[in-house]
Amino acid sequence: MDLNDPELEFSDLIYAYQSWVMAVINDEKLTNEENLLTEEIIDDALNAMRFLSGDVTNAIETSLARVYDVDSEELASLLFPEE
C-alpha cells in the first residue's frame, strides 16, 4: 500500500487491517493448509494502524472474532503476542 497515493481511501486502510486480522485467524485457528499471512499483509496493516482509530480497529477485530467464532481476548493475543 502506497500511503502517498492520492487515490488512497479510508476503505483501503480498513481492507488492509481486515486482511491482516483474517490472515492471522486463518493461519492460527482454522484447519487450513495454506498460510495467508505475508510480509506485505503485515506491512500494510501496520501502516493502516497509524491512521485508524482504536475504535475502528477494535470493531474490525470484534466483528471478525464473532464471524470466525474466536474469543476476542484470544484474538488479541494472536494479533499482539508481546502485549
Secondary structure as GFF3:
##gff-version 3
##sequence-region A 1 83
A	DSSP	alpha_helix	10	29	.	.	.	ID=ss1
A	DSSP	alpha_helix	39	49	.	.	.	ID=ss2
A	DSSP	alpha_helix	54	67	.	.	.	ID=ss3
A	DSSP	alpha_helix	72	79	.	.	.	ID=ss4
###
